[in-house]
Amino acid sequence: MENSKYVSDWWEGRRLKYNLGLIIAGVLAFIAYSSIGSSLFSGDDFEVTFFTTLFQGFGYIFMMGAANVFYYLGEFADKKYNAKNDELFRKRLYNFGFWFSFGLPFLIPILLIVTYCMRY
């Protein structure tokens, strides 16, 4: 039971870094989305307004909540599959989840580029 408490504390101790990473990724992805969208679709129906920014911001906050629910999967996998209590396993698991979550918001700007390439 002692190890379980340590693992839980270890994961909770990194949640702030995880959430800060999500915030930074969201802001950077939105900047990329706005820049790419306004550059590639300038004459089309692409526009960034206060309302669309606010709407997407609330949507991203909701998705950050979902990401934090999935964050528990890291702790679960650590407890289930790290029988030797290997610190390297734990760090790699965390880093994989962190960078996967960090990269996920950039799918939207990438999809804009793909859409442009498919359309033109």
VEXDREN-2710 file (C-alpha; in Angstrom, 1 decimal):
% VEXDREN-2710
k/r/px/py/pz
1/MET/0.0/0.0/0.0
2/GLU/2.9/2.3/0.7
3/ASN/4.1/2.1/-2.9
4/SER/0.6/2.9/-4.2
5/LYS/0.6/6.1/-2.1
6/TYR/4.0/7.0/-3.5
7/VAL/2.9/6.4/-7.1
8/SER/-0.3/8.5/-6.6
9/ASP/1.8/11.4/-5.0
10/TRP/4.3/11.1/-7.8
11/TRP/1.7/11.6/-10.5
12/GLU/-0.2/14.3/-8.6
13/GLY/3.1/16.2/-8.2
14/ARG/3.4/16.5/-12.0
15/ARG/-0.2/17.5/-12.7
16/LEU/0.6/21.2/-12.7
17/LYS/3.3/20.8/-15.3
18/TYR/0.9/18.7/-17.4
19/ASN/-1.8/21.4/-17.2
20/LEU/0.7/24.2/-17.9
21/GLY/1.8/22.2/-21.0
22/LEU/-1.8/21.9/-22.1
23/ILE/-2.3/25.6/-21.8
24/ILE/0.8/26.4/-23.7
25/ALA/-0.1/23.9/-26.4
26/GLY/-3.6/25.3/-26.7
27/VAL/-2.4/28.9/-27.1
28/LEU/0.3/27.9/-29.6
29/ALA/-2.1/25.7/-31.6
30/PHE/-4.7/28.5/-31.7
31/ILE/-2.1/30.9/-33.0
32/ALA/-1.1/28.4/-35.6
33/TYR/-4.7/27.7/-36.5
34/SER/-5.4/31.4/-36.9
35/SER/-2.3/32.1/-38.9
36/ILE/-2.7/29.2/-41.2
37/GLY/-6.4/29.7/-41.6
38/SER/-6.2/33.4/-42.4
39/SER/-3.2/32.8/-44.8
40/LEU/-4.6/29.9/-46.7
41/PHE/-8.3/30.6/-46.6
42/SER/-8.2/34.4/-46.8
43/GLY/-11.0/34.9/-49.3
44/ASP/-13.1/32.0/-48.1
45/ASP/-15.3/31.7/-45.0
46/PHE/-12.5/31.6/-42.5
47/GLU/-12.6/34.3/-39.8
48/VAL/-11.5/34.6/-36.2
49/THR/-13.7/36.8/-34.1
50/PHE/-14.1/37.4/-30.5
51/PHE/-17.0/35.0/-30.4
52/THR/-15.2/32.2/-32.2
53/THR/-12.2/32.7/-29.9
54/LEU/-14.3/32.6/-26.8
55/PHE/-16.2/29.6/-28.0
56/GLN/-13.0/27.7/-28.9
57/GLY/-11.5/28.7/-25.5
58/PHE/-14.4/27.2/-23.6
59/GLY/-14.2/24.1/-25.7
60/TYR/-10.5/23.8/-25.0
61/ILE/-11.1/24.2/-21.3
62/PHE/-13.6/21.4/-21.5
63/MET/-11.1/19.2/-23.4
64/MET/-8.4/20.0/-20.7
65/GLY/-10.9/18.6/-18.2
66/ALA/-11.2/15.4/-20.3
67/ALA/-7.4/15.3/-20.6
68/ASN/-7.1/15.4/-16.8
69/VAL/-9.5/12.5/-16.5
70/PHE/-7.3/10.5/-19.0
71/TYR/-4.2/11.6/-16.9
72/TYR/-5.4/9.1/-14.4
73/LEU/-4.7/6.4/-17.0
74/GLY/-1.0/7.1/-16.5
75/GLU/-1.2/6.5/-12.8
76/PHE/-3.3/3.4/-13.4
77/ALA/-0.9/2.0/-16.0
78/ASP/2.0/2.7/-13.6
79/LYS/0.5/0.8/-10.8
80/LYS/-0.6/-2.1/-13.0
81/TYR/2.4/-2.6/-15.3
82/ASN/5.3/-1.2/-13.2
83/ALA/5.6/-4.2/-10.8
84/LYS/9.3/-3.5/-10.2
85/ASN/8.5/0.2/-9.3
86/ASP/11.0/1.3/-12.0
87/GLU/11.4/5.1/-12.0
88/LEU/12.6/5.1/-15.6
89/PHE/9.4/3.3/-16.7
90/ARG/7.4/5.9/-14.7
91/LYS/9.2/8.9/-16.3
92/ARG/8.9/7.5/-19.8
93/LEU/5.2/6.8/-19.3
94/TYR/4.7/10.3/-18.0
95/ASN/6.7/11.9/-20.9
96/PHE/4.8/9.9/-23.5
97/GLY/1.5/11.0/-22.1
98/PHE/2.7/14.6/-21.7
99/TRP/4.0/15.0/-25.3
100/PHE/1.0/13.1/-26.8
101/SER/-1.3/15.5/-25.0
102/PHE/0.9/18.5/-25.9
103/GLY/0.8/17.5/-29.6
104/LEU/-2.9/16.7/-29.8
105/PRO/-4.2/20.3/-30.2
106/PHE/-1.9/20.8/-33.2
107/LEU/-4.0/18.3/-35.2
108/ILE/-6.4/21.1/-36.0
109/PRO/-3.9/23.4/-37.8
110/ILE/-2.5/20.3/-39.5
111/LEU/-6.0/19.4/-40.7
112/LEU/-6.4/22.9/-42.1
113/ILE/-3.3/22.4/-44.2
114/VAL/-4.5/19.0/-45.3
115/THR/-7.9/20.5/-46.2
116/TYR/-6.2/23.2/-48.2
117/CYS/-4.1/20.7/-50.1
118/MET/-7.1/18.5/-50.8
119/ARG/-9.2/21.5/-52.0
120/TYR/-6.6/23.3/-54.1
END
